[in-house]
Amino acid sequence: MTSLTSNRFLYLFVFIVGTGTLGAEIAATRLMAPFFGASTIVWANTIGVVLIALSLGYWLGGRLADRYPHVRGMCLVVLIAAILLAVVPFVARPLFDVSVEALDEIQAGAFIGSLFGVLFLIALPVLLLGAVAPYAIRLAVPDVQHSGRVAGRLYAISTAGSLLGNWLSALLLIPLLGTQRTFVAWVQASTLTSNHSPIGSADAGGSGSWSNVPFTVRVNASGSEVQVRMNGSTIVSHPGAWPGTGQWVMIAVVLDQVTGQVRTYVNGRAYSGSTSWSWSNAPGHVFWIGRSAGSGAWYGPIGQVAILEYGLTANQVCTLWQAGSGKDC
C-alpha cells in the first residue's frame, strides 16, 4: 500500500468530508430561512433529506469501492460533490424567489418549498459525500480480521468531523463569511429635528459624533430624507421617502455582508441599494432604539422593533407592511 493510501491519509480525508457534510446542512438551512423560515418543519425536512442522502451514499460508496478500489476514484467523488456545493450559493436565491411566488397561496408552502429546496440544493452532493466512509473502509481494511476496528475508527472520525462542521458553520463561518441581517421598526414621528432623528443606532453608548457610529438608520427633516449610515458615512440616502409626521411608518433595512448591498424599504416600498460599505463589528457595540451617540433623538412613539439574523425579501417586507397597515405596498 502506498503512502497516499495509508490509513493516516484516509482518517484525515474522512474527517474533512464529515466536516463539509454537516456544514452543508447548516448552511442550507440558513439559506432557506429568509424564504421559508427556520421552523421545526424546515429543520425536519433538512435533516430527513440529509439522512436519506447519506444512506444512499453509503450504499453507493460500497458499490463504487468494490468496482474502483483506488484513492483516485474516491477523490473524484469528493471533487464532484465540492463543485456542486460551490454552485449552491449562486442558485439558491433565484430558486427560492421562484418557489415563494409559486407557493405563496398554498397553506403547506413552507413544507413543500423547503423540502424541494433541500432536495435540489444539497441532496446530491451530500449523497456523494456519504459515499466516502464506506469507500475509505474498503481502501483501509488490510484483511477481514481488522475490518471491524478500521470501520469503527473511520466512522468515529467522520462523525467527529461532522460535529466540527456543525460548530464551525454555526459559530464562525456563517457569521464571518456571509450572512444577512434585517432591521425592522414601526415608528411615528411627532416632530423631526434638522439635526437628524435616529430610529436605530449601533454604537458604544457614549457621547460622540456621527463619525464614530458604525450603523444608524435616521430621518432628516430637511427634504424628509431617510438615511442609512455606516462607519461615519451616509451609504444610502432617499430624499422625500419619509411620508410625514403623525402617521405610523414601517422602516426596513436589509444588510448583505457578502455583496455589500443595502436594501431599504419604507412602508413596503423598495428603494435603491448600495454596494460600497463594510460592516464594523467592534466589541462593545450596543443597539439603541430612538437615540444615538452621534446626537439627536427620536420624538414620537416607537412600536414593534425587530433585528433578524437573516435578510427579508421584498415580498416578505411587503407582507409585513400589509399585515400591519392594511394597505398595499
C-alpha positions as CSV (number, residue, x, y, z in Angstrom):
1,M,0.0,0.0,0.0
2,T,1.4,3.4,-1.0
3,S,1.8,6.3,1.4
4,L,-1.1,8.0,-0.3
5,T,-3.4,5.2,0.7
6,S,-2.1,4.9,4.2
7,N,-4.7,4.9,7.0
8,R,-3.4,8.3,8.2
9,F,-4.4,9.9,5.0
10,L,-7.8,8.2,5.0
11,Y,-8.5,9.3,8.5
12,L,-7.8,12.9,7.7
13,F,-9.8,12.6,4.5
14,V,-13.0,11.3,6.1
15,F,-12.7,13.9,8.9
16,I,-12.7,16.7,6.4
17,V,-15.5,15.2,4.4
18,G,-17.5,14.8,7.6
19,T,-17.0,18.5,8.4
20,G,-18.2,19.5,5.0
21,T,-21.3,17.3,5.2
22,L,-22.8,18.8,8.3
23,G,-21.6,22.2,7.3
24,A,-23.6,21.9,4.1
25,E,-26.7,21.0,6.1
26,I,-26.4,24.0,8.4
27,A,-25.7,26.4,5.5
28,A,-28.7,25.1,3.5
29,T,-31.0,25.8,6.4
30,R,-29.6,29.3,6.8
31,L,-30.1,29.9,3.1
32,M,-33.8,28.9,3.3
33,A,-34.6,30.8,6.4
34,P,-35.4,34.2,4.7
35,F,-37.9,32.4,2.4
36,F,-39.4,29.6,4.4
37,G,-38.4,30.4,8.0
38,A,-36.5,28.2,10.4
39,S,-39.3,26.3,11.9
40,T,-39.4,22.7,13.1
41,I,-40.9,21.7,9.7
42,V,-38.0,23.2,7.8
43,W,-35.4,21.6,10.0
44,A,-37.3,18.3,9.8
45,N,-37.2,18.4,6.0
46,T,-33.5,19.3,6.0
47,I,-32.5,16.6,8.5
48,G,-34.7,14.0,6.8
49,V,-33.3,14.7,3.3
50,V,-29.7,14.6,4.6
51,L,-30.2,11.3,6.3
52,I,-31.8,9.7,3.2
53,A,-29.0,11.1,1.1
54,L,-26.3,9.8,3.4
55,S,-28.0,6.3,3.5
56,L,-28.0,6.2,-0.3
57,G,-24.4,7.5,-0.3
58,Y,-23.3,4.6,2.0
59,W,-24.8,2.1,-0.4
60,L,-23.3,3.8,-3.5
61,G,-19.9,4.1,-1.8
62,G,-19.8,0.4,-1.1
63,R,-20.6,-0.4,-4.8
64,L,-18.1,2.1,-6.1
65,A,-15.3,1.0,-3.8
66,D,-15.7,-2.7,-4.9
67,R,-15.6,-1.6,-8.5
68,Y,-12.9,1.1,-8.4
69,P,-10.8,0.2,-5.3
70,H,-8.3,3.1,-5.5
71,V,-7.9,6.6,-4.0
72,R,-8.3,8.4,-7.3
73,G,-11.9,7.2,-7.5
74,M,-12.8,8.3,-4.0
75,C,-11.2,11.7,-4.6
76,L,-13.2,12.1,-7.8
77,V,-16.4,11.6,-5.9
78,V,-15.5,14.3,-3.4
79,L,-14.4,16.7,-6.2
80,I,-17.8,16.4,-7.9
81,A,-19.6,17.0,-4.5
82,A,-17.4,20.0,-3.9
83,I,-18.2,21.5,-7.3
84,L,-22.0,21.0,-6.7
85,L,-21.8,22.6,-3.2
86,A,-19.8,25.6,-4.6
87,V,-22.7,26.4,-7.0
88,V,-25.3,26.4,-4.2
89,P,-25.0,30.0,-3.1
90,F,-25.4,31.3,-6.6
91,V,-28.6,29.3,-7.5
92,A,-30.3,29.4,-4.1
93,R,-31.8,32.9,-4.2
94,P,-33.2,32.7,-7.7
95,L,-34.6,29.2,-6.9
96,F,-36.2,30.3,-3.7
97,D,-37.6,33.5,-5.2
98,V,-39.5,31.4,-7.8
99,S,-40.6,28.9,-5.1
100,V,-42.0,31.6,-2.8
101,E,-44.0,33.2,-5.7
102,A,-45.3,29.8,-6.8
103,L,-46.2,28.5,-3.3
104,D,-47.4,31.8,-1.8
105,E,-51.1,30.8,-1.8
106,I,-50.5,27.2,-0.6
107,Q,-51.0,26.5,3.1
108,A,-48.2,24.0,3.2
109,G,-45.9,26.2,1.1
110,A,-43.1,26.3,3.7
111,F,-43.1,22.5,3.9
112,I,-43.1,21.9,0.2
113,G,-40.7,24.7,-0.6
114,S,-38.1,23.7,2.0
115,L,-38.4,20.1,1.0
116,F,-37.8,20.6,-2.7
117,G,-35.2,23.3,-1.8
118,V,-33.1,20.8,0.2
119,L,-33.6,18.1,-2.4
120,F,-32.4,20.4,-5.3
121,L,-29.5,22.1,-3.5
122,I,-27.7,19.6,-1.3
123,A,-29.2,16.1,-1.7
124,L,-26.9,15.0,-4.5
125,P,-23.6,16.5,-3.0
126,V,-24.4,15.0,0.4
127,L,-25.1,11.7,-1.2
128,L,-21.7,11.8,-2.8
129,L,-20.1,12.8,0.5
130,G,-21.8,9.9,2.2
131,A,-20.1,7.5,-0.2
132,V,-16.7,8.4,1.2
133,A,-16.9,6.5,4.5
134,P,-17.5,3.0,3.0
135,Y,-15.1,3.8,0.2
136,A,-12.4,4.6,2.7
137,I,-13.1,1.4,4.7
138,R,-12.6,-0.6,1.6
139,L,-9.2,1.0,1.0
140,A,-8.1,0.9,4.6
141,V,-9.0,-2.7,5.6
142,P,-5.9,-4.8,5.2
143,D,-7.8,-8.1,6.0
144,V,-11.0,-9.4,7.4
145,Q,-9.6,-9.7,10.9
146,H,-9.1,-6.0,11.2
147,S,-12.3,-4.8,9.4
148,G,-14.4,-4.1,12.5
149,R,-11.7,-2.0,14.1
150,V,-10.9,0.0,11.0
151,A,-14.6,0.6,10.1
152,G,-15.4,1.8,13.6
153,R,-12.5,4.1,13.7
154,L,-13.3,5.7,10.3
155,Y,-16.9,6.2,11.2
156,A,-16.0,7.8,14.6
157,I,-13.6,10.2,12.9
158,S,-16.2,11.0,10.2
159,T,-18.7,11.8,13.0
160,A,-16.2,14.0,14.8
161,G,-15.6,15.9,11.6
162,S,-19.4,16.4,11.3
163,L,-19.5,17.8,14.8
164,L,-16.7,20.2,14.0
165,G,-18.5,21.2,10.8
166,N,-21.7,21.9,12.8
167,W,-19.9,24.3,15.2
168,L,-17.7,25.9,12.6
169,S,-20.7,26.7,10.3
170,A,-23.0,28.0,13.0
171,L,-20.5,29.8,15.2
172,L,-17.7,31.0,12.8
173,L,-18.1,30.6,9.1
174,I,-21.6,31.8,8.5
175,P,-21.3,34.9,10.8
176,L,-17.8,35.9,9.3
177,L,-18.0,34.9,5.7
178,G,-21.6,35.7,4.8
179,T,-24.9,36.5,6.3
180,Q,-27.7,38.9,6.1
181,R,-29.4,41.0,8.8
182,T,-32.7,42.9,8.8
183,F,-33.7,45.9,10.9
184,V,-37.5,46.5,11.0
185,A,-39.2,49.2,13.0
186,W,-42.7,50.7,13.2
187,V,-42.3,54.4,14.2
188,Q,-44.4,57.5,14.3
189,A,-42.7,61.0,14.4
190,S,-44.4,63.8,16.3
191,T,-41.7,66.1,15.0
192,L,-38.4,65.8,13.1
193,T,-35.3,67.7,14.0
194,S,-33.0,69.2,11.5
195,N,-30.2,67.5,13.4
196,H,-31.4,64.1,12.2
197,S,-33.7,61.9,14.1
198,P,-32.2,58.4,14.8
199,I,-34.6,55.4,14.6
200,G,-32.0,52.8,15.5
201,S,-28.2,53.0,16.0
202,A,-25.4,50.6,16.9
203,D,-22.7,52.4,18.9
204,A,-20.7,52.2,22.1
205,G,-23.4,54.0,24.0
206,G,-21.4,57.0,24.9
207,S,-21.3,60.6,23.7
208,G,-19.6,61.4,20.4
209,S,-20.2,62.4,16.8
210,W,-21.9,60.7,13.9
211,S,-18.4,59.8,12.5
212,N,-17.9,57.3,15.4
213,V,-21.2,55.5,14.9
214,P,-20.9,52.2,12.9
215,F,-24.6,51.9,11.9
216,T,-27.5,54.2,12.0
217,V,-31.0,54.5,10.4
218,R,-32.2,58.1,10.7
219,V,-34.5,60.6,9.2
220,N,-33.6,64.2,8.3
221,A,-36.3,66.8,8.5
222,S,-34.8,68.6,5.6
223,G,-36.3,67.0,2.5
224,S,-37.9,64.2,4.5
225,E,-34.8,62.2,3.9
226,V,-34.3,58.6,5.1
227,Q,-30.6,57.8,5.6
228,V,-28.6,54.7,6.4
229,R,-25.1,55.4,7.7
230,M,-22.2,53.1,8.3
231,N,-18.8,53.9,9.9
232,G,-19.4,57.6,9.7
233,S,-20.5,57.8,6.0
234,T,-24.0,58.0,4.5
235,I,-24.2,55.0,2.2
236,V,-28.0,55.2,1.4
237,S,-30.0,58.4,1.2
238,H,-33.6,58.7,0.0
239,P,-34.9,62.3,-0.2
240,G,-38.6,62.5,0.1
241,A,-39.0,58.9,1.2
242,W,-40.4,59.8,4.6
243,P,-44.2,60.1,4.4
244,G,-44.6,62.7,7.1
245,T,-45.2,63.2,10.8
246,G,-48.2,62.0,12.8
247,Q,-48.6,58.6,11.0
248,W,-47.2,55.2,11.5
249,V,-44.3,54.2,9.2
250,M,-42.6,50.9,8.7
251,I,-38.8,51.1,8.1
252,A,-36.9,48.0,7.0
253,V,-33.2,47.8,6.2
254,V,-31.6,44.6,4.9
255,L,-27.8,44.3,5.0
256,D,-26.0,41.7,3.0
257,Q,-22.4,41.1,4.1
258,V,-21.4,39.1,1.0
259,T,-22.4,41.6,-1.7
260,G,-22.3,44.7,0.4
261,Q,-25.8,45.5,-0.7
262,V,-28.2,47.6,1.4
263,R,-31.9,47.3,0.6
264,T,-34.1,50.0,2.2
265,Y,-37.9,49.8,2.5
266,V,-40.4,52.5,3.6
267,N,-44.0,51.3,4.0
268,G,-43.1,48.2,1.9
269,R,-41.7,50.2,-1.0
270,A,-38.2,49.3,-2.0
271,Y,-35.5,51.9,-2.7
272,S,-32.2,51.6,-4.5
273,G,-29.3,49.9,-2.6
274,S,-25.6,50.5,-2.2
275,T,-22.6,48.2,-2.6
276,S,-19.9,50.5,-1.1
277,W,-19.9,49.6,2.6
278,S,-18.2,47.3,5.1
279,W,-19.5,46.3,8.4
280,S,-17.6,47.2,11.5
281,N,-18.3,44.7,14.2
282,A,-16.2,46.2,17.0
283,P,-16.6,44.7,20.5
284,G,-18.7,46.7,22.9
285,H,-21.3,48.0,20.4
286,V,-24.9,48.0,21.6
287,F,-28.0,48.7,19.6
288,W,-30.0,51.8,20.7
289,I,-33.7,52.5,19.7
290,G,-34.6,56.1,19.2
291,R,-31.2,57.6,20.1
292,S,-27.6,57.6,19.1
293,A,-24.2,58.7,20.5
294,G,-24.0,60.8,17.3
295,S,-26.5,63.3,18.9
296,G,-30.2,63.6,18.2
297,A,-33.2,61.6,19.5
298,W,-36.5,60.3,18.1
299,Y,-39.6,62.3,19.1
300,G,-42.7,60.2,18.9
301,P,-43.9,56.6,19.7
302,I,-41.9,53.6,18.6
303,G,-43.8,50.4,18.1
304,Q,-42.5,46.9,17.2
305,V,-38.8,46.7,16.5
306,A,-37.0,43.5,15.3
307,I,-33.4,42.7,14.4
308,L,-33.4,39.5,12.3
309,E,-30.4,37.2,11.7
310,Y,-31.4,36.8,8.0
311,G,-32.4,39.1,5.1
312,L,-36.1,39.6,4.3
313,T,-37.1,39.5,0.7
314,A,-39.1,42.3,-1.0
315,N,-42.3,40.1,-0.8
316,Q,-41.8,39.4,2.9
317,V,-41.3,43.1,3.7
318,C,-44.4,43.9,1.7
319,T,-46.4,41.2,3.6
320,L,-45.3,42.7,6.9
321,W,-46.5,46.2,5.8
322,Q,-49.8,44.9,4.5
323,A,-50.5,42.9,7.7
324,G,-49.7,45.8,9.9
325,S,-51.3,48.6,8.0
326,G,-54.0,47.0,5.8
327,K,-52.6,49.0,2.8
328,D,-50.8,47.9,-0.4
329,C,-47.1,48.4,-0.9
